[in-house]
Amino acid sequence: MINVDTVMQQSAAAFEQYKKVPAAGRAVFLETIADELETLRESLVVIAGRETNLPPARLNGELTRTTNQLKLFARLIREGSWVEAVIDSANPASTPPRPDIRKMLMPVGPVVVFGASNFPFAFSTAGGDTASVLAAGATAVIKGHPAHAETSLQVFGAIEAAIRKTNMPAHTVQHVAQPGNTIGKELVMHPLTTGVGFTGSFQGGRALLGYANQRENPIPVFAEMSSVNPVVFLPDTLEKNAASLAQTFGGSVTLGMGQFCTNPGLLLGIRSAALDHFAQLLGEAIAQCAPQKMLHAGIHEAYEKGRSQLLSQQGVAVVNQGAAAPAELEAHPVLARVDAKDFLANHLLQEEVFGPSSLLIVCGDKEELKTVLKSLKGQLTTTVAGTEADIAAYMDVVELQTTLAGRVILNAPPTGVEVCAAMVHGGPYPATTDARFTSVGTSAIKRWVRPVCFQGFADNMLPDALKQDNPLGIWRLVDNEYRK
Amino acid sequence: MINVDTVMQQSAAAFEQYKKVPAAGRAVFLETIADELETLRESLVVIAGRETNLPPARLNGELTRTTNQLKLFARLIREGSWVEAVIDSANPASTPPRPDIRKMLMPVGPVVVFGASNFPFAFSTAGGDTASVLAAGATAVIKGHPAHAETSLQVFGAIEAAIRKTNMPAHTVQHVAQPGNTIGKELVMHPLTTGVGFTGSFQGGRALLGYANQRENPIPVFAEMSSVNPVVFLPDTLEKNAASLAQTFGGSVTLGMGQFCTNPGLLLGIRSAALDHFAQLLGEAIAQCAPQKMLHAGIHEAYEKGRSQLLSQQGVAVVNQGAAAPAELEAHPVLARVDAKDFLANHLLQEEVFGPSSLLIVCGDKEELKTVLKSLKGQLTTTVAGTEADIAAYMDVVELQTTLAGRVILNAPPTGVEVCAAMVHGGPYPATTDARFTSVGTSAIKRWVRPVCFQGFADNMLPDALKQDNPLGIWRLVDNEYRK
């Protein structure tokens, strides 16, 4: 039985030490975690494959993504400008005299990170949340996901080895694993917890947000939860590129058995022969997908239930689907279609069906297409497929899409989330609980910090990032000018 | 009777237009509001004086601060770099090919702004919240504060004149005034509301946060609520500078009858003859303060009640106080003292008493001083008064203070909040509901935006801030380098 209080006390004690480790030291720590994971690559892929049913190529790719993320955050903090140092110099001549005021971002404290079932490496124990927490100078308590418990423990072993090799404080990272949901609630509600990172279901994320709001002092919860990633197919491109669009987006719907939060679950177009033709080609592409086992029995069961519910709704018709009765745990891919009127009348059709299914909404005209877009909840991504002529004629549709999601994509599938400075993997509720932040890319570090302002401090009392002669050589906003 | 739904529909419709107004146009709008306020200065000061009991000098100063804030935000958005444009260029040669990804901050939609009773200009109808909302490109619905209803209407008249003169969309700013708290709840809970700004009591802010969390889609609430702004007086400076410290901090405790959220309500020191001497001098300074009327009967009543409650607690003794039985609505200033043990045993002593009262906590030694600091809730500010020798010996105390507040101040009173880029007027709960943001200074604009990411967009489809040749000439992070 895990004593949550002990765990959080240890995390808070480690934080007192870890926050003083210079950025260069934290960078080496992150790189050492990456190195340790690389050493374990072969066995990690085997264990994760057994636990998640994901194929070796995917797992190897995901592990590379994971070590690259760690190295990316190491580079970010070694460069150092991410702390957003701002300096306003004193002006004794002004009335009243203006004091010297400086601010920068500083880490908040212990953060609870929940592993995600669909990314055993990249969004779990040493994934993006953990990497960004440690880069920020905060400490991490990881709730391992039970669907890949052994993988999680092995990855944590790599982190522990890195802690030892780089002399980081004990308990800078801790790992807890216990069946059931009580432990998660206890972790989120503990007074020493200062933030929460989560990727998973709407129900899960919503529950964590609820716990955080019940605290005497509410804390930020960054839950990435639920998105159907609507794709708009415009008329001219449907006329000209139906076959390649069907290949590309069919591949996106079925990639990894559709077990991605950026899986395109809603497709929108305006009624035409070209749309019907595209639907037929897309249906074939989806039906031909080679079946694979889903992550675990729970996800498989939820998919089959969601799929059945979708197909049983008023006006929903199957366009095409994979061969019936797939083997155990294998998903049964499907493309369905529905008229916009039926879609608009039935809020159940907005629900995410996590797996290789997608619903094509056939709209009567541009106005109805816009009505459907306006009816949608917040999303992680939305895509528009169109030629130059399409875009010129539908710029108002694209503008509407911009209000809907954290990322708007032109002529490419939403699956595939680049880990870079400009990425926004986030979006309006219920895609996430906080549209102002991202869980992928370097800006993810901003979730675990707050600004602290120093007024009238002597230079030797200031953190290095704020010292007058800029010993870290970072970009700073000095008297309203960016300078290095 | 105000129809909240109509108001929010109008705000949302205005937002569709206003968000397209270029930054230069929004800047002129803000400057025109400032000009209109300047035109009304004389009558505004008279009306506000009648409604708030604040003296003309203070109101004139506050109005200047208000117009300066509007001009500061105008300069900020005219310069334009605040949108945090980030560009990661495409790399077709990488595996898989990396798409072009760009992001920037974009306004969220209609924001509800609550006027504050203690700042009829600077934190009310055309105050910092409204200025930052309009600068961001969001629209504002202002709930006027009933304690200065006429001032609020007159200020709104200036905004309306500016809307007309600069051809901004109708309903870009709306003003609602209705007695009672129902209207506030309705505004916060309306589905079209995307954010809330509030400065006021803990009870008020906590209620608004609760409403926002009850929504189907939670929205950010930025409530600046409650702070006692602890000041630590270190031994060496008490020996050397007792008289000047007493003048400075006595003035800070009684400034504006203590009706500032940065009023120093807790003072900390280590038991010594020098501390006793300082307490005596400070008590005299506070007792000598010329009495003035408080803002309104409700605040006066709450102050007298809070003051009585404070003085009736176990171990609390009056050091000195103003002449008894002041005139109607006048506050009765007081300095009290208590031993750290009694303070630690009684959580009531942490409560803010909004007015010219302060409590000196006498600690046995440095360790007890640190224990008291650790027991405190989140604060807007915390100050340390000390000589160089003090600081060298008490750096661990200063470090502890850094974890406590949004702003840490050396050798200056916390009252007086500079409006600049480096200011953090915010802090851990319950000082505010969101320690990651500030309500004063240019960064306050960040409360009304979210990042939006554009992937694979053609240059002519991108917002100007993200176009390849940087037509706005702003600072951007391009392929991980800051460039202009």
Interface residues (C-beta under 8 A of the other chain):
Chain A: E79 S81 V86 I87 D88 P96 R98 P99 I101 R102 K103 M106 V108 L209 N213 N217 P218 P220 K377 G378 E388 I391 M395 V398 T402 A405 G406 R407 V408 I409 L410 N411 A412 G416 E418 C420 A421 A422 M423 V424 G426 P428 Y429 P430 T433 D434 A435 R436 T438 S443 V449 R450 P451 V452 C453 F454 Q455 G456 F457 A458 M461 W475 L477 N480 Y482 K484
Chain B: E79 S81 V86 I87 D88 P96 R98 P99 I101 R102 K103 M106 V108 L209 N213 N217 P218 P220 K377 G378 E388 I391 M395 V398 T402 A405 G406 R407 V408 I409 L410 N411 A412 G416 E418 C420 A421 A422 M423 V424 G426 P428 Y429 P430 T433 D434 A435 R436 T438 S443 V449 R450 P451 V452 C453 F454 Q455 G456 F457 A458 M461 W475 L477 N480 Y482 K484
